[in-house]
């Protein structure tokens, strides 16, 4: 479609953090508009292979977009307002980002496709780095995930 000029943002989180999130048991459930959302569980191997496949695919697609950016989750969490402001400028949108107050965002109800149950939260939510995997991901799983994902980890600066 000639009138559409798409933008692609490739947001990446460390594969070991992703694997840990998928392998842990999430006790809390999120309720949104009468529906219950639970976090899917996967093995460390499954999570690693999916992470590698999806990120390699998006990395390949980025080459075909005139407007494509790469962003690490950890960098977004470290500087949320500045990072989002830069992204909005990139796409040509002016916004005060009044919903961000320091390290907290005020979330409104939205359309939800998938992900962590916290995606259904509304109201004030703290922005914080989730790096529990550094302590809680067992040595065997850490080695497995790192071995399966190391080429892209290195490419992405991890």
N, C-alpha and C positions, 0 to 999 in steps of 0.2 A: 504494500500500500504506500504509494509515493508521498502521501501527506503525513505519514507517521514517522517520527524521528525517535526511535527507542533509546532509552538509557538502561544500562545494565550495571547494577551494583553487586559485586561478588563479596559477600560478607563471610568470613571464615573464622572458625574457632579452632583452637588446638585440638587435634584428633584425640588426644588422651583425655581431654575434658569432655569431649563428645562421647567417647566410649564409656567413661565413668558415668555420665548422666544416663546413658541407655542401660547400663548394667545394674544400677542401683534400684532399689525398690522405692517408689514414690508413694508415700503413705497418704498424702493429701490428695483430694480430688477437687477439681474446680467445677463449679456449677455456673452455667451461663444460659439464660433463657430456658430454664427447665431441663437442660441437657447436662450430663456428667461427662467430663473429660478426664481421661487417665493417660498417663505417659506410657507409650509403648516401651517394651523391654526388648533388648537384643543382646546377643553374646558380644564379647569384645571383638571377636573375629568378624562377626556380621557388621558391627558398627564401623570397624576399620575399613572393611571392603566397600561399604556404602559411602563412607566419607571420601575415600580415595576416588571412587567412581564419579560421584556427584561433583567433587571439586575439580577433577581432571576434565570433566565435561564442560563445566562452566569456564574453566581456564581456556579451553579450546574455543568456546563461543565468544569469549572476550575479544579475541583477535578479529572477529567479524563485525564488531559494533564500533561505530564511530565514537560513541559516548560510552565508555566502559571504565569502571573504577574497581579497584581492589581495596578492601578494608578488613583489618583484623578486629575481631570482637574485643580483644584486650585493649586496643587503641580507642575504640568507641567508648568503652567503659571508663577509661582513664580521663577522657576529655569529651563528655557527651555533648555539651552545648556547642563547643567549638567545632566538633566533628559534624554534628547535624547542621550547623550553620554553613559550613563549607559545602556539604552535600546539597543543601537547598540552593546556594549560589550556583553550584555546578549545573543544576537542572533549571535555573532561571526563576526560582520561586522566592518571593519575599515573605518572610514570616518572622515574627518577634520571638518565637520559641518560648512564649510565656508559660507554656505547660511544663517547662523545665526550671526547677528551682534548685540550684546547686547539684546535688547528687540524687535528686528526687524528681520523678515525672508524675504528672497528673493524667492518668489514663481514662479515656472515655470508652463506652461500649463500642465494639468494632466487629467486623466480619472475621471469622476465625476459620482457618483452614487446617492447621495442624501444628504440633509442637508440644512444648511443655505445658502442663495444666495451668501454670501461672499466666498464660496468654489470655485467660478470661478475666483476670483481675481488673477492677475498676477503682479509680481513686488514686491516692498517693502511693507510689511504689518506689522504693529505694533502688538506685542503680549501684550495683556492687559487683566486683569481680568474683565469679564463682570459680575458685581454683582449689576446691576441696579435693580434687583428683590428685593433687601433688602429694597429699598425705594418705588418702583413702584408696587410691587405685593400687591394688597389690602389685608386687614386683613382677610376677609372671605376666599379668595382664598388661602392665606398662611396657615390658619388653616386647610382647606380641604386637601391641598397637603401634609402638614406635617402629618396629621392624616392617610392618605392613604399610605404614604411611610415610616413612622417612623421606622418600624423594620429594613429595609435596610439602612436607613439614619444612624441609630445607629451603625449598623454593619460596615458601611463604614467610621465611624469616624466623622460624621456630628453632 
